[in-house]
Amino acid sequence: MKPRKNRTMSEQYQNLAILLVDDDPKLVAMYTRWLDRQDLRTANTKNDAQAHLNVGFVPDIVLVDYQLGDIAYGTEILLMIRKSCPHTLRVLMSGITDHIDTHDMTDLAHLIVSKTSPMMGDLLRNLGSGIIPDSLAAAWSHVTYTSVKACRERES
């Protein structure tokens, strides 16, 4: 497989591989409408997310809810993604950003965004159009994206 060239925010991409992990079916349905032009996979739990990875899906970007049900946290999924797909951009979404210690999250998430903020709408609109928004551009450069899939193939 020929690796993709380095990506920059000014380019528009077709078929961004996006993994969306959220346990709220109404939000998943809404986010899916924004992102339906991309290669979108959805999951409700850590096990669902792992199942996508196990069948070879390698996300360019993962959007993970901070609070999944009563006992699970999105940080567990971010740790899993960071380990198995280190070049994937990781976004932590939350409705309760005041309770998140963002200092502890800097290794896990490239971006932490409130689900109710205008930034969330902008993020979904941009990703749905295949645009890497400014809020992720620095992280995109930082991971020096060449090809997530090629990286995974070299590791195996």
C-alpha positions in Angstrom: 0.0 0.0 0.0 1.4 3.4 -1.0 1.5 5.7 2.1 -0.5 8.9 1.9 1.5 12.1 1.8 1.7 14.3 4.8 -1.6 16.0 5.4 -2.1 19.7 6.2 -5.2 21.5 7.4 -5.5 23.4 4.2 -6.3 20.3 2.2 -9.7 18.6 1.9 -9.8 14.9 2.3 -12.1 12.2 1.0 -13.0 9.3 3.2 -11.5 10.3 6.5 -11.6 7.2 8.6 -13.5 8.3 11.8 -14.4 6.2 14.8 -17.2 7.7 16.9 -17.7 6.3 20.4 -20.7 7.5 22.3 -23.5 5.7 24.2 -26.2 8.3 23.5 -28.1 7.1 20.5 -29.6 10.5 19.7 -26.2 12.1 19.6 -24.8 9.3 17.6 -27.6 9.8 15.1 -27.0 13.5 14.9 -23.2 13.2 14.6 -23.7 10.5 11.9 -25.7 13.0 9.8 -22.8 15.4 9.9 -20.1 12.8 9.2 -21.9 10.5 6.7 -19.7 11.5 3.8 -16.7 10.0 5.5 -15.7 6.4 6.4 -17.5 6.5 9.7 -17.8 3.7 12.2 -19.7 4.0 15.5 -19.4 2.2 18.8 -21.3 2.4 22.1 -18.6 0.7 24.3 -14.9 0.0 24.6 -15.6 -3.5 23.4 -17.4 -2.2 20.3 -14.5 0.1 19.6 -12.0 -2.7 20.0 -14.0 -4.9 17.6 -13.6 -2.2 14.8 -9.8 -2.2 15.4 -9.7 -6.1 15.5 -11.2 -6.3 12.0 -8.5 -3.9 10.6 -10.3 -0.5 10.8 -7.6 2.2 11.5 -9.2 5.6 12.2 -7.6 8.8 11.1 -9.6 10.5 13.9 -11.4 9.1 16.9 -14.2 11.0 18.7 -14.8 9.6 22.2 -17.4 10.6 24.8 -15.8 11.1 28.2 -18.6 9.4 30.2 -19.9 6.1 28.7 -22.7 4.8 30.9 -22.3 4.7 34.6 -18.9 3.1 34.9 -16.9 3.4 31.7 -14.8 6.4 30.8 -13.7 7.4 27.3 -10.1 7.7 28.6 -9.9 3.9 28.6 -10.6 4.0 24.8 -8.2 6.8 24.2 -5.5 4.7 25.9 -6.3 1.8 23.7 -6.3 3.9 20.6 -3.0 5.6 21.5 -1.4 2.2 22.0 -2.8 0.5 18.8 -3.0 3.5 16.5 -0.5 6.1 17.7 -1.0 8.3 14.6 -4.7 8.6 15.1 -6.0 12.1 16.2 -7.9 11.7 19.4 -10.7 14.0 20.4 -12.4 13.7 23.9 -16.0 15.0 23.9 -17.8 15.9 27.1 -20.9 17.5 28.4 -19.1 18.0 31.7 -15.8 19.6 30.8 -15.7 21.5 34.2 -15.1 18.1 35.9 -12.3 16.9 33.6 -8.7 17.6 34.7 -7.4 18.6 31.3 -3.8 18.6 32.5 -4.0 14.9 32.9 -5.6 14.5 29.5 -2.9 16.1 27.3 -1.2 12.8 26.6 -4.5 11.1 25.8 -6.4 13.6 23.7 -5.3 16.1 21.1 -8.4 18.1 21.7 -11.0 18.2 24.5 -14.3 19.7 23.4 -17.6 20.3 25.1 -20.5 18.7 23.2 -22.6 21.9 23.8 -20.0 24.4 22.5 -20.0 26.0 19.1 -16.6 24.4 18.6 -18.2 21.0 18.5 -20.5 22.0 15.7 -17.6 23.5 13.8 -15.6 20.3 14.3 -18.4 18.1 13.0 -19.1 20.4 10.0 -15.4 20.5 9.1 -14.8 16.8 9.5 -17.9 16.0 7.6 -16.5 18.0 4.7 -13.2 16.3 5.0 -11.4 19.3 6.4 -9.0 19.1 9.3 -10.0 22.2 11.4 -7.5 24.6 13.0 -8.2 23.1 16.4 -6.6 19.8 15.2 -4.1 21.1 12.7 -1.2 21.4 15.2 -1.9 17.8 16.4 -2.1 16.6 12.8 1.4 18.1 12.1 2.7 16.9 15.4 2.0 13.2 14.7 3.5 13.7 11.2 0.8 11.8 9.5 2.1 9.7 6.7 -0.3 6.8 6.6 -1.9 5.2 9.6 -2.6 2.1 7.6 0.9 1.8 6.3 2.2 2.3 9.8 0.0 -0.5 11.1 1.2 -2.8 8.2 4.8 -2.1 9.0 4.3 -3.0 12.7 2.6 -6.3 12.0 
